[in-house]
Structures are given as C-alpha cells and as structure tokens.
Amino acid sequence: MGGVADDDPTRKDSRRWAAEAIRRLTAEREAAGPTPLLRFPLPGDRGVTLLFKDESAHPTGSLKHRAARALFRHAIATGRLTEGATVIEATGGNAAVAQAHFARLLGLPYIAVMPGEESAARAEPVRALGGECRFVTPPLAIYEEARRLAADTGGCYLDQFTWAERALDWRGDDLAGELFAQAAGPPAWVVAGAGTGATAASLGRHIRYHGLETRLAVVDPENSAYYQGWLTGAHDYATGMPSRIEGIGRPRMEPGFLPSLVDLMLPVPDAAAVAGARAVRAATGRAVGGSTGANLWGALHLVARMREQGTGGTVVSLVCDAGDRQARTWHDDGWVAGRGLDPAPWGAVIDRFLATGESDAPGG
C-alpha cells in the first residue's frame, strides 16, 4: 500500500522527543505553581475590592511566561517544532526572555528578531539564557526576517501574533482557571491589556464557557488600533504607529484580538499608564511596567464607576511584569521625560482617588 511503516524509527524518535518535551513543559508549570493574587489598597470600605494577579512572580518575571510555554506546547503538539530545530520569534521585549527560557529548557537554539537599532540592555537578558538577538530596521521588517530565518535554518517561527490566542488555554488549566479559582467568587470585572490579544481572549472565553456574569474590560494605550477597531467594528483598522507601552497596544488589529469577547474598551493616555505604574510601586513595592500601570488606570475607572452606582463586587487585574529594567525606565524621571511624557497630572488624580475616594474620572 506504500506510506511509512508504523514502526519507522524516525517517527518513533520524533514522538518520543515530543512526549519528553511536553513532559518538561508540564513539570515546569507544576513546579512553579499559581501566581499570587494580591489585594490593592482602596480608601474606605464601600463594598468594592481591587485585586491584582501578580504575573511578575513567574521565573522570567512577566505575564509572557505563560504565553511562551503555551506557544512551545502548541508548536510541539502540532508538529511545527521538532527536535533540534531553531526557535525563532519576532519580538522585542519580555516575550523574547520567556521564550529563550523555554528554548533552553528543551535544549533548542533560540533567535529573537528585535526591532530597531542594537541595544545591549534589550539583548542581555535573552543572551544570558543562551539565546541570540538580531536587530532589524525598519521595525516592521522583523516579521519577514523571522520567516526568512526559519526557512533558511529549517527552524520554527513561533509567530506569537498568529498562534498565541489559539495556544493559551481558556478552559481551566492556565491563567483564567487560576484567576477565577483564587478569587472569592466570580469578580464583577476583569481588566487586561492586549498585545497579541491572547490573554484577553483566554479570559473572555473562560467567562463565556463557564457562564459567568463577569465582564471583561481591555485597556488600550495611545497609537494602538484596538480601541478604534473595537469601537467601529473595523477588523482591519490600523494606525501604522507603534505603541510606547511595552507589551500592549498594536499598530494594527491582530488576529488574536477577538473584539466580540470584550465588554468594554478603555483608552489610556501613555502618561497615565506611567503614573499608574508608579502608583502600583508605591502601594506594593513592585517596580512594574507601563502595561500594569494602564491596568491600574482602567481598574480604578471601574472601581469609581461601581461606587458611583452603589454596586459592590471585585475588580481583578494583572501585574504584567516587574523588575530592575522597569525601575530604570518607567520609574526614572529622566527616561520618561525623554519620551515626552509627563505623568505628574495623572499621578495627582490617582493619588487623590486613593487617598480620599474622590474621582476625577480615572480612565476618562
């Protein structure tokens, strides 16, 4: 009849490697355990609680750790990633660090194709994990370069913007399942940002799959296409301008962002995201990035609205990342001013709300 025999040794070796790789990824997740759910202090007791799930507790320090693990697992299970293949991704931030971690765990070469001019600060964390960084200009050329490298090396282009939304579990064994299991009953709102869109999609799907009353709000920084695309229903909406808030916001509507799952979009000024990051650090001691600051701004908007409406409940959001790199950037006045951002007016709004409960419409 032709074809390959069931006892073909090459196929058996491939399946054996895939099974062992999946076992290692599963063991890594089980050893790490759930990330903590922290209470964020609010003024007074008006029946509204604000919680943050601290994704900076992952071994690589960011929310991207989950997506990287899921991408590797999905690529192996679908046969896209095989033993010895070079793993390649087009990315410039926390995703590269997390992916380099998992490539090393599986003994695979890793190349991050990063946008812009060479930067030792951006490359160092990836290289420390055994990965390689290649910088490309113009920035949007990173995707084509990643595809070319994958073709030339016979490697696997992970392509997070295509695959992360499909790879990240939403039924119960990853972020969504952990978050809702840790919360004391379904929260009124969950607040997240959108980079690939995978995290928001997993939360939205979990809510619908389990028939929960929780609503999903997505915060969006300046220059991003997601808010206007959601508002207008234009799934091909694009701004052509990169987000300044690492990890969230995109110049185009990515396939992993699913507008139908989002109950509310909240545009957040970039300077307000910086102010939010500093407010989180003041309250928790964690030097978080701008994406977490945007989450706080959006969460406080919802807390204020719930209080005005006299409704109680819980708002849950995410600490997306934290560490020395954020301390040297978002929390450094000179670095922030060099990017034309002035967080002071927005910080005053947050401080007043957290001190008195009086709101100048956070998130408005």
SERO-4910 file (N, C-alpha, C, O; in steps of 0.05 Angstrom, whole numbers):
BEGIN
 pado doro    nc1    nc2    nc3   cac1   cac2   cac3    cc1    cc2    cc3    oc1    oc2    oc3
  Met    A     17    -24      0      0      0      0     17     25      0      7     47     -6
  Gly    A     44     23      6     61     47      7     58     61     34     46     51     53
  Gly    A     70     85     36     70    100     60     93     92     79    111     78     71
  Val    A     92    102    104    113     98    124    103     77    144     80     79    153
  Ala    A    119     58    150    111     37    168    107     48    196    120     68    204
  Asp    A     89     35    211     83     44    238    108     43    256    110     58    276
  Asp    A    126     24    250    150     21    267    174     36    256    196     30    263
  Asp    A    169     56    239    191     73    228    206     86    251    194    100    267
  Pro    A    232     81    253    247     91    277    249    122    278    249    133    300
  Thr    A    249    135    255    250    164    255    225    176    267    226    194    283
  Arg    A    202    165    259    177    174    270    175    168    300    165    185    316
  Lys    A    185    145    308    184    138    337    201    157    353    194    166    374
  Asp    A    225    164    342    243    182    356    230    210    359    233    223    379
  Ser    A    217    218    337    204    245    338    182    246    359    180    266    374
  Arg    A    166    225    361    144    224    381    156    222    409    145    234    428
  Arg    A    177    208    411    190    205    438    200    232    447    196    239    470
  Trp    A    213    247    429    223    273    437    200    292    444    201    306    463
  Ala    A    179    291    427    156    309    432    143    303    460    136    321    474
  Ala    A    140    277    466    129    270    492    146    280    515    136    289    535
  Glu    A    172    277    512    190    286    533    190    316    536    191    327    558
  Ala    A    189    330    513    188    360    514    162    369    528    163    388    544
  Ile    A    140    357    521    114    365    534    116    358    564    106    374    581
  Arg    A    128    336    571    131    329    599    146    350    614    139    358    636
  Arg    A    168    360    602    185    381    615    169    407    618    171    420    639
  Leu    A    154    414    598    138    439    600    117    436    621    112    455    636
  Thr    A    104    413    623     84    409    644     96    409    672     85    420    690
  Ala    A    119    397    674    133    396    700    141    424    709    140    430    733
  Glu    A    150    440    690    157    468    697    133    483    707    136    498    727
  Arg    A    111    480    695     86    494    704     78    485    731     72    501    749
  Glu    A     79    459    736     70    448    762     89    456    784     81    461    806
  Ala    A    115    457    778    135    465    798    131    494    806    135    501    830
  Ala    A    125    511    787    122    539    793     97    545    810     98    562    827
  Gly    A     75    531    805     51    535    819     37    561    811     47    575    794
  Pro    A     13    566    822     -2    590    815     12    616    824     26    616    844
  Thr    A     10    637    808     20    663    817      0    675    838    -24    668    837
  Pro    A     10    692    856     -7    701    878    -28    722    869    -24    736    849
  Leu    A    -49    723    884    -70    744    880    -68    763    903    -71    756    926
  Leu    A    -62    789    897    -56    809    917    -79    829    919    -92    836    899
  Arg    A    -84    838    943   -104    859    948    -91    886    945    -71    892    957
  Phe    A   -103    903    929    -93    931    925   -109    949    944   -134    948    944
  Pro    A    -96    966    960   -110    982    980   -127   1004    967   -118   1019    950
  Leu    A   -152   1005    976   -171   1026    967   -180   1041    992   -181   1030   1014
  Pro    A   -187   1066    988   -196   1082   1012   -225   1074   1020   -242   1070   1004
  Gly    A   -229   1072   1046   -255   1067   1057   -264   1038   1051   -249   1023   1040
  Asp    A   -288   1032   1059   -300   1006   1055   -327   1010   1042   -347   1012   1056
  Arg    A   -328   1010   1016   -353   1015   1002   -362    991    986   -377    994    967
  Gly    A   -353    968    994   -362    944    981   -349    937    955   -358    918    941
  Val    A   -327    951    948   -313    944    923   -284    937    931   -271    951    945
  Thr    A   -275    915    920   -248    905    925   -232    904    899   -243    897    878
  Leu    A   -206    912    901   -189    911    877   -166    891    882   -152    893    902
  Leu    A   -164    872    864   -143    851    867   -125    851    842   -134    858    820
  Phe    A   -100    844    846    -81    841    823    -69    813    824    -58    805    845
  Lys    A    -70    799    802    -56    774    800    -28    780    791    -23    791    769
  Asp    A     -8    772    808     19    780    804     34    762    785     47    742    794
  Glu    A     33    768    759     47    751    739     77    756    738     91    742    725
  Ser    A     86    776    753    115    780    755    129    758    772    153    757    772
  Ala    A    112    742    785    123    720    801    133    696    785    146    678    796
  His    A    129    697    759    139    675    741    170    676    741    182    697    746
  Pro    A    182    653    735    212    652    734    225    673    716    247    683    722
  Thr    A    211    681    694    223    701    677    211    729    682    217    748    667
  Gly    A    194    731    702    185    757    712    163    771    697    159    795    701
  Ser    A    148    757    680    127    771    666    104    752    658    107    728    658
  Leu    A     82    765    651     59    750    640     65    734    615     53    714    610
  Lys    A     86    743    600     93    730    575    103    702    580    105    686    561
  His    A    110    695    604    119    668    611     98    647    604    104    627    592
  Arg    A     73    653    611     51    634    605     48    631    574     46    608    565
  Ala    A     48    653    560     44    651    531     67    636    518     62    621    499
  Ala    A     91    641    528    114    627    516    111    597    520    116    581    501
  Arg    A    105    588    544    101    560    550     79    548    532     83    527    520
  Ala    A     57    563    529     35    553    513     43    551    483     35    533    470
  Leu    A     58    571    474     67    570    446     85    546    440     82    533    420
  Phe    A    104    541    458    121    517    455    104    492    455    108    474    438
  Arg    A     86    490    474     70    466    476     53    461    451     51    439    441
  His    A     41    483    441     24    482    417     41    475    393     33    458    377
  Ala    A     64    487    390     81    482    367     91    453    366     94    441    345
  Ile    A     97    442    390    106    414    391     82    395    385     85    377    369
  Ala    A     59    401    397     36    383    393     26    383    364     15    363    356
  Thr    A     30    405    350     21    406    322     42    398    302     38    399    278
  Gly    A     66    392    312     88    383    295    103    405    282    120    400    265
  Arg    A     98    430    289    113    452    278    142    454    289    160    463    276
  Leu    A    145    446    314    171    447    328    180    419    333    166    403    346
  Thr    A    204    412    323    215    385    326    242    386    338    254    407    342
  Glu    A    252    363    345    278    361    359    300    374    344    304    370    320
  Gly    A    315    391    358    339    404    347    333    429    330    352    442    322
  Ala    A    308    435    326    301    458    309    308    484    323    305    486    347
  Thr    A    316    504    307    320    531    318    293    545    321    277    545    303
  Val    A    288    556    345    263    571    351    268    600    345    288    612    354
  Ile    A    250    612    330    253    640    321    228    655    327    206    645    322
  Glu    A    231    680    337    208    697    342    214    726    335    237    735    338
  Ala    A    194    740    326    196    769    321    185    783    345    160    785    347
  Thr    A    202    793    362    193    806    386    215    822    399    239    817    393
  Gly    A    209    841    416    230    858    427    230    860    457    246    875    468
  Gly    A    213    846    471    212    851    500    211    826    517    227    807    513
  Asn    A    192    825    536    190    803    555    185    776    542    194    756    552
  Ala    A    171    777    519    166    752    505    192    738    497    194    713    498
  Ala    A    212    753    488    237    741    480    251    728    504    263    706    501
  Val    A    250    741    527    263    729    551    249    703    558    263    683    564
  Ala    A    223    703    559    208    679    566    213    657    546    216    633    554
  Gln    A    213    663    521    217    642    500    245    631    502    249    607    498
  Ala    A    265    648    507    293    638    510    295    619    533    309    599    532
  His    A    280    625    555    279    607    578    269    579    570    282    559    578
  Phe    A    248    578    555    237    551    548    253    537    526    255    513    526
  Ala    A    265    553    509    283    540    489    307    527    504    314    504    497
  Arg    A    318    540    524    340    528    539    330    503    554    344    483    555
  Leu    A    306    505    565    295    481    579    294    457    561    298    434    570
  Leu    A    288    461    535    285    439    516    310    434    500    311    417    483
  Gly    A    332    449    506    357    445    492    356    454    463    369    441    446
  Leu    A    341    475    456    338    484    429    351    511    425    350    528    443
  Pro    A    363    516    402    373    543    395    350    563    393    328    556    385
  Tyr    A    355    588    401    334    608    400    345    635    389    367    643    396
  Ile    A    330    647    370    337    672    359    313    691    361    291    685    352
  Ala    A    317    714    374    297    736    375    304    757    355    326    768    355
  Val    A    286    762    336    289    783    317    276    808    328    251    810    330
  Met    A    292    828    336    282    851    351    282    876    333    299    879    316
  Pro    A    262    893    337    260    918    321    279    939    330    284    943    354
  Gly    A    290    955    311    306    978    317    336    973    318    345    952    310
  Glu    A    350    993    328    379    991    330    388    973    353    373    969    372
  Glu    A    412    962    351    422    944    371    422    957    398    431    980    402
  Ser    A    413    942    418    411    951    446    421    929    464    408    908    466
  Ala    A    443    934    478    453    914    496    434    909    519    432    887    529
  Ala    A    420    930    528    401    927    550    379    908    543    370    892    560
  Arg    A    369    910    518    347    892    510    357    864    504    343    844    509
  Ala    A    382    862    494    392    836    486    403    820    509    402    795    509
  Glu    A    413    833    530    427    819    552    411    797    565    421    776    569
  Pro    A    385    803    572    370    781    586    366    757    568    365    734    578
  Val    A    363    761    542    360    738    524    386    723    521    386    698    522
  Arg    A    408    737    517    434    724    514    442    709    540    456    689    538
  Ala    A    434    720    563    441    706    588    427    679    590    437    662    605
  Leu    A    406    675    575    392    649    574    400    632    551    388    611    545
  Gly    A    421    641    537    432    625    515    420    631    488    426    618    468
  Gly    A    403    652    486    391    659    461    408    679    445    428    690    455
  Glu    A    400    683    421    413    702    403    394    724    395    370    719    393
  Cys    A    404    749    392    387    771    384    397    783    358    421    787    354
  Arg    A    378    789    340    385    802    315    366    827    313    342    824    315
  Phe    A    378    850    308    363    874    307    358    882    278    376    880    261
  Val    A    334    892    272    326    897    245    312    925    243    296    932    260
  Thr    A    320    939    222    306    964    215    297    962    186    312    951    170
  Pro    A    274    974    179    255    986    197    241    966    215    242    942    209
  Pro    A    229    975    237    219    956    257    199    935    246    199    912    254
  Leu    A    182    944    227    162    925    217    174    903    200    159    885    192
  Ala    A    200    905    193    212    884    178    219    859    194    229    839    183
  Ile    A    214    860    220    222    837    237    206    812    230    217    790    232
  Tyr    A    182    814    221    166    791    215    176    776    191    179    751    191
  Glu    A    182    791    170    193    778    146    221    766    151    227    745    140
  Glu    A    237    780    167    263    770    174    261    744    190    277    725    186
  Ala    A    242    742    208    238    718    224    229    695    206    239    672    209
  Arg    A    212    700    187    203    679    168    227    670    151    230    646    146
  Arg    A    243    689    142    266    682    125    286    664    141    296    644    131
  Leu    A    291    672    166    309    656    182    299    628    187    314    608    186
  Ala    A    273    625    192    261    599    196    264    582    171    270    558    172
  Ala    A    259    594    147    262    579    122    291    571    118    296    549    109
  Asp    A    310    589    123    338    584    118    350    563    136    367    547    128
  Thr    A    340    562    161    351    544    181    335    518    184    344    500    198
  Gly    A    312    517    172    294    495    177    282    496    205    274    476    216
  Gly    A    281    520    216    271    524    243    242    529    245    227    526    225
  Cys    A    233    536    269    205    541    274    201    570    282    211    579    303
  Tyr    A    186    585    266    178    612    272    153    610    290    132    603    280
  Leu    A    157    617    315    134    614    334    110    631    327     88    622    329
  Asp    A    115    656    317     94    674    307     72    678    328     49    669    324
  Gln    A     79    691    350     60    694    372     35    708    364     14    703    376
  Phe    A     36    727    345     12    742    338     -9    725    323    -32    732    322
  Thr    A      0    703    311    -18    685    298    -27    663    317    -51    655    317
  Trp    A     -9    652    333    -14    627    348    -21    630    377    -33    612    389
  Ala    A    -13    652    391    -16    653    420    -45    651    428    -51    638    448
  Glu    A    -63    664    414    -91    663    421   -102    635    420   -120    628    436
  Arg    A    -92    619    401   -101    591    399    -88    573    419    -99    553    428
  Ala    A    -63    580    426    -47    563    443    -54    565    473    -53    546    488
  Leu    A    -61    589    482    -65    594    511    -91    582    520   -112    589    510
  Asp    A    -90    565    540   -114    551    549   -134    570    562   -126    589    575
  Trp    A   -160    565    557   -180    582    568   -201    567    584   -219    579    597
  Arg    A   -200    540    583   -220    525    598   -214    523    628   -233    523    644
  Gly    A   -188    521    635   -184    520    664   -156    515    673   -151    517    697
  Asp    A   -136    507    656   -110    499    668    -88    519    665    -65    513    666
  Asp    A    -96    545    660    -75    565    658    -85    591    672    -99    589    692
  Leu    A    -79    614    661    -85    639    675   -114    642    683   -120    647    706
  Ala    A   -132    638    664   -160    642    670   -170    624    692   -183    632    711
  Gly    A   -163    598    691   -171    579    711   -160    586    738   -174    585    758
  Glu    A   -134    594    739   -122    602    765   -136    626    777   -143    627    800
  Leu    A   -140    646    760   -151    672    770   -179    668    782   -184    677    804
  Phe    A   -196    654    768   -223    650    778   -224    631    802   -242    633    818
  Ala    A   -205    612    803   -205    594    826   -196    609    851   -205    603    873
  Gln    A   -177    628    848   -167    643    871   -186    665    881   -186    671    905
  Ala    A   -201    677    863   -220    698    871   -242    686    887   -251    663    883
  Ala    A   -252    701    907   -274    691    924   -300    696    909   -314    715    915
  Gly    A   -306    679    891   -330    683    874   -323    698    849   -302    712    849
  Pro    A   -339    696    828   -332    710    803   -331    740    807   -350    752    818
  Pro    A   -310    753    798   -308    782    800   -328    796    782   -338    784    763
  Ala    A   -334    821    789   -352    837    771   -338    843    745   -350    843    724
  Trp    A   -312    850    747   -296    857    723   -269    845    724   -257    841    746
  Val    A   -258    837    701   -230    831    698   -219    851    678   -231    856    657
  Val    A   -196    862    684   -183    883    668   -156    873    657   -140    863    673
  Ala    A   -152    875    631   -127    866    619   -121    884    595   -138    898    585
  Gly    A    -96    883    587    -88    897    563    -87    876    540    -93    853    544
  Ala    A    -80    886    516    -78    868    493    -53    874    477    -49    896    467
  Gly    A    -36    854    475    -13    855    457    -19    837    434    -28    846    413
  Thr    A    -14    811    437    -24    791    418    -54    788    419    -67    781    399
  Gly    A    -66    795    442    -94    791    447   -100    764    460   -123    759    468
  Ala    A    -80    747    464    -84    720    475    -95    720    503   -113    705    510
  Thr    A    -84    737    521    -92    737    549   -121    746    551   -137    733    564
  Ala    A   -129    768    537   -156    777    538   -175    756    526   -197    751    537
  Ala    A   -167    743    505   -184    722    492   -188    699    511   -210    688    513
  Ser    A   -167    690    525   -169    667    543   -188    674    566   -204    657    575
  Leu    A   -187    699    576   -205    707    598   -233    709    588   -252    699    602
  Gly    A   -237    721    565   -264    724    554   -277    697    548   -301    693    554
  Arg    A   -262    679    537   -272    652    531   -279    637    557   -300    623    558
  His    A   -262    639    577   -267    626    602   -293    636    614   -310    620    624
  Ile    A   -297    661    614   -322    673    624   -347    662    611   -366    654    624
  Arg    A   -346    660    584   -369    650    570   -372    620    572   -394    610    574
  Tyr    A   -350    606    572   -351    577    574   -364    568    600   -379    548    601
  His    A   -358    582    621   -368    575    648   -394    590    655   -403    588    678
  Gly    A   -404    606    637   -430    621    642   -428    641    665   -447    643    680
  Leu    A   -406    655    667   -402    674    689   -413    701    682   -416    708    659
  Glu    A   -420    716    703   -431    743    699   -408    764    697   -413    787    691
  Thr    A   -383    755    701   -360    773    700   -359    786    672   -365    774    652
  Arg    A   -351    812    672   -347    826    647   -317    832    643   -302    834    662
  Leu    A   -309    833    618   -281    837    610   -277    865    599   -290    873    580
  Ala    A   -258    880    612   -250    906    602   -221    904    592   -205    892    605
  Val    A   -216    917    569   -189    917    558   -179    946    556   -193    963    545
  Val    A   -156    951    567   -144    978    566   -126    980    542   -114    960    533
  Asp    A   -125   1003    530   -110   1007    505    -95   1033    505   -107   1054    510
  Pro    A    -68   1033    500    -52   1057    501    -55   1073    475    -68   1065    456
  Glu    A    -42   1096    475    -41   1113    451    -28   1098    428    -12   1080    431
  Asn    A    -36   1106    404    -25   1095    378    -35   1067    372    -30   1057    350
  Ser    A    -50   1054    390    -59   1027    385    -85   1027    369   -101   1045    370
  Ala    A    -88   1006    353   -111   1003    336   -135    990    349   -157    991    339
  Tyr    A   -130    977    372   -151    960    384   -176    975    392   -199    966    387
  Tyr    A   -173    998    405   -197   1013    415   -215   1021    391   -239   1016    391
  Gln    A   -203   1035    372   -219   1044    349   -230   1021    333   -252   1022    323
  Gly    A   -214    999    330   -224    976    316   -248    963    330   -267    955    317
  Trp    A   -247    962    356   -269    951    372   -293    970    370   -316    961    367
  Leu    A   -288    996    372   -310   1016    373   -325   1017    346   -349   1019    345
  Thr    A   -310   1015    324   -322   1018    297   -329    992    284   -344    992    264
  Gly    A   -319    970    295   -324    944    283   -306    939    258   -311    921    243
  Ala    A   -286    956    255   -268    953    232   -245    934    239   -226    942    252
  His    A   -247    909    231   -228    889    239   -201    892    225   -181    879    233
  Asp    A   -200    910    205   -174    915    192   -164    943    199   -146    954    185
  Tyr    A   -174    954    221   -165    981    229   -135    981    236   -125    962    248
  Ala    A   -122   1002    227    -93   1005    232    -86   1034    237    -98   1052    226
  Thr    A    -66   1038    254    -56   1065    259    -28   1069    245    -21   1092    239
  Gly    A    -14   1047    241     13   1049    230     33   1061    249     56   1066    241
  Met    A     26   1064    274     44   1076    294     48   1056    317     28   1045    328
  Pro    A     73   1051    326     77   1032    348     69   1043    375     71   1067    380
  Ser    A     61   1026    392     54   1033    420     80   1039    435    101   1026    431
  Arg    A     79   1059    453    101   1065    470    100   1048    496    119   1049    512
  Ile    A     78   1035    501     75   1019    525     81    990    519     65    976    507
  Glu    A    104    981    528    113    954    521     94    933    530     84    933    552
  Gly    A     88    914    512     71    892    518     42    894    510     28    874    507
  Ile    A     32    919    507      5    923    499      3    944    477     21    960    473
  Gly    A    -19    943    462    -23    961    440     -9    952    415     14    943    416
  Arg    A    -23    954    392    -12    946    367    -20    966    345    -41    979    347
  Pro    A     -3    970    325    -10    988    303    -31    978    284    -41    992    267
  Arg    A    -39    953    288    -60    941    271    -76    921    288    -67    913    309
  Met    A   -100    915    278   -116    894    292   -103    867    286   -103    858    264
  Glu    A    -93    854    307    -81    828    304   -102    806    305   -123    809    317
  Pro    A    -97    783    291   -117    762    290   -124    750    317   -145    739    321
  Gly    A   -105    752    337   -111    741    363   -128    759    381   -137    750    402
  Phe    A   -134    783    372   -152    801    388   -180    796    379   -187    800    355
  Leu    A   -198    787    397   -225    780    390   -245    800    402   -252    797    425
  Pro    A   -253    820    386   -270    842    397   -296    832    409   -306    844    428
  Ser    A   -307    810    398   -333    801    408   -332    791    437   -353    789    450
  Leu    A   -308    786    448   -306    777    476   -303    800    495   -305    796    519
  Val    A   -300    824    485   -293    848    502   -319    863    508   -333    872    489
  Asp    A   -325    868    533   -348    883    541   -343    913    541   -362    929    536
  Leu    A   -319    921    547   -312    949    549   -283    954    541   -266    939    551
  Met    A   -278    974    524   -251    982    518   -246   1009    532   -263   1027    531
  Leu    A   -223   1012    544   -216   1037    558   -189   1048    546   -168   1037    552
  Pro    A   -190   1070    531   -165   1082    522   -151   1095    545   -164   1109    562
  Val    A   -125   1091    547   -109   1101    569    -87   1118    558    -70   1108    543
  Pro    A    -85   1144    566    -62   1160    558    -36   1148    567    -35   1137    590
  Asp    A    -15   1149    551     10   1137    559     21   1148    585     32   1133    602
  Ala    A     18   1174    589     28   1186    614     12   1176    638     23   1174    660
  Ala    A    -13   1170    634    -30   1158    656    -20   1130    662    -21   1122    685
  Ala    A    -11   1115    642      0   1088    647     25   1090    663     30   1073    681
  Val    A     42   1110    658     66   1114    674     59   1121    703     70   1109    721
  Ala    A     40   1139    706     31   1146    733     19   1122    748     24   1118    771
  Gly    A      5   1105    733     -6   1081    745     16   1061    754     14   1049    775
  Ala    A     37   1059    737     59   1041    745     72   1051    771     78   1035    788
  Arg    A     75   1077    774     87   1088    798     69   1085    822     78   1081    845
  Ala    A     43   1086    818     24   1082    840     24   1053    849     22   1048    873
  Val    A     27   1034    831     29   1006    838     54   1002    855     54    987    875
  Arg    A     76   1014    846    101   1011    861     98   1023    889    108   1011    909
  Ala    A     86   1046    891     82   1058    918     66   1041    936     70   1040    960
  Ala    A     46   1026    925     28   1010    941     39    982    947     33    971    968
  Thr    A     55    971    929     64    943    932     94    939    934    103    918    942
  Gly    A    109    960    927    138    957    927    149    945    901    173    942    899
  Arg    A    131    937    882    140    925    858    144    946    836    126    962    831
  Ala    A    168    946    824    173    965    802    162    953    776    175    939    761
  Val    A    136    960    771    122    948    748    125    965    723    134    988    725
  Gly    A    118    953    701    119    968    675     94    983    669     74    983    684
  Gly    A     94    996    645     72   1012    637     46    997    632     25   1008    635
  Ser    A     49    972    623     24    956    618      9    952    644    -16    953    644
  Thr    A     23    947    666     10    945    692     -2    971    701    -24    972    712
  Gly    A     12    993    695      2   1020    701    -24   1025    686    -43   1037    698
  Ala    A    -26   1017    661    -51   1020    646    -73   1003    658    -96   1012    660
  Asn    A    -66    979    667    -86    963    681    -97    976    706   -121    976    710
  Leu    A    -79    988    721    -89   1002    746   -108   1025    738   -129   1028    750
  Trp    A   -100   1041    718   -117   1063    710   -145   1054    702   -165   1065    710
  Gly    A   -145   1033    686   -171   1022    678   -187   1010    701   -211   1014    703
  Ala    A   -173    996    719   -186    984    743   -198   1006    761   -220   1003    771
  Leu    A   -183   1028    765   -194   1049    782   -218   1063    769   -236   1072    783
  His    A   -218   1065    743   -242   1075    729   -266   1058    736   -288   1069    742
  Leu    A   -263   1032    736   -286   1014    742   -293   1015    771   -317   1015    778
  Val    A   -273   1017    789   -279   1019    818   -295   1045    823   -315   1044    837
  Ala    A   -287   1067    811   -301   1092    814   -329   1090    804   -348   1100    817
  Arg    A   -333   1077    781   -359   1075    769   -377   1057    787   -401   1064    790
  Met    A   -367   1036    797   -383   1018    814   -391   1033    840   -414   1029    849
  Arg    A   -373   1048    851   -380   1063    875   -401   1084    869   -420   1088    885
  Glu    A   -399   1098    847   -419   1118    840   -447   1105    836   -467   1117    842
  Gln    A   -447   1081    825   -472   1066    820   -482   1052    845   -505   1041    845
  Gly    A   -466   1051    866   -474   1038    890   -474   1008    888   -488    994    903
  Thr    A   -458    997    870   -456    968    867   -430    958    879   -409    971    878
  Gly    A   -431    935    892   -408    922    903   -396    901    886   -408    894    865
  Gly    A   -373    890    894   -361    869    879   -331    872    877   -319    889    891
  Thr    A   -319    856    861   -290    855    859   -281    861    830   -293    852    811
  Val    A   -260    877    828   -246    881    803   -219    868    805   -205    872    824
  Val    A   -212    852    784   -187    838    784   -171    846    759   -182    848    737
  Ser    A   -146    852    763   -128    858    741   -102    844    744    -99    826    761
  Leu    A    -82    851    728    -57    836    727    -33    854    731    -31    876    720
  Val    A    -14    844    747     14    855    747     28    840    725     34    816    727
  Cys    A     34    854    703     44    841    679     74    835    681     83    815    671
  Asp    A     89    853    694    118    849    697    128    868    718    115    887    726
  Ala    A    152    862    728    164    878    748    194    871    749    202    849    744
  Gly    A    210    891    757    239    885    760    257    909    756    247    932    753
  Asp    A    283    904    755    302    925    753    300    941    727    304    965    727
  Arg    A    293    927    705    291    941    680    269    962    681    272    984    670
  Gln    A    247    956    693    225    975    696    233    998    715    226   1021    710
  Ala    A    249    991    735    258   1012    754    276   1033    739    276   1056    746
  Arg    A    291   1023    719    309   1041    705    295   1056    682    306   1073    669
  Thr    A    270   1049    677    255   1062    655    231   1077    665    232   1101    669
  Trp    A    209   1063    669    183   1076    676    185   1091    702    169   1110    706
  His    A    203   1084    719    205   1097    746    228   1117    747    234   1127    768
  Asp    A    240   1122    725    262   1141    723    252   1167    709    244   1166    686
  Asp    A    253   1189    724    242   1214    713    255   1223    687    241   1232    668
  Gly    A    281   1220    685    296   1228    661    288   1211    637    284   1222    615
  Trp    A    286   1185    641    278   1167    619    250   1173    609    246   1174    585
  Val    A    232   1178    627    204   1184    620    203   1211    606    189   1213    585
  Ala    A    216   1231    616    216   1258    604    228   1257    576    219   1271    558
  Gly    A    248   1240    572    260   1237    546    241   1226    525    247   1228    501
  Arg    A    219   1215    533    199   1204    515    175   1222    513    154   1215    503
  Gly    A    178   1247    524    157   1267    521    133   1261    539    111   1271    532
  Leu    A    136   1247    561    114   1240    578    116   1255    605    137   1257    616
  Asp    A     93   1265    614     92   1279    640     70   1265    656     47   1271    653
  Pro    A     78   1247    674     58   1232    689     46   1247    713     27   1238    726
  Ala    A     58   1271    719     50   1285    744     20   1290    746      8   1284    767
  Pro    A      7   1302    726    -21   1308    729    -38   1283    733    -57   1283    748
  Trp    A    -31   1262    719    -46   1237    721    -41   1224    749    -58   1212    761
  Gly    A    -16   1227    758     -9   1216    784    -25   1230    806    -33   1218    826
  Ala    A    -30   1256    803    -45   1271    822    -74   1261    824    -86   1260    846
  Val    A    -85   1254    801   -112   1243    800   -113   1217    815   -131   1212    832
  Ile    A    -94   1199    810    -93   1173    823    -89   1177    853   -103   1164    869
  Asp    A    -70   1194    861    -65   1198    890    -89   1208    904    -95   1199    927
  Arg    A   -103   1227    892   -127   1238    905   -148   1216    909   -161   1214    930
  Phe    A   -152   1200    888   -172   1178    890   -164   1158    911   -181   1149    927
  Leu    A   -139   1150    912   -130   1130    931   -130   1141    960   -131   1125    979
  Ala    A   -128   1167    963   -128   1179    990   -156   1185   1000   -161   1182   1024
  Thr    A   -173   1193    982   -200   1203    991   -223   1188    979   -245   1190    990
  Gly    A   -219   1173    957   -241   1161    943   -255   1180    924   -274   1172    911
  Glu    A   -246   1204    923   -258   1224    904   -244   1221    877   -220   1219    875
  Ser    A   -261   1221    856   -251   1214    830   -254   1237    811   -275   1251    809
  Asp    A   -232   1242    795   -234   1259    771   -235   1241    747   -222   1245    727
  Ala    A   -253   1221    749   -258   1202    728   -233   1188    718   -225   1192    695
  Pro    A   -219   1172    735   -197   1156    725   -205   1140    700   -226   1128    700
  Gly    A   -189   1141    680   -194   1127    655   -210   1143    636   -215   1133    613
  Gly    A   -220   1166    644   -235   1182    625   -219   1197    606   -229   1212    589
***
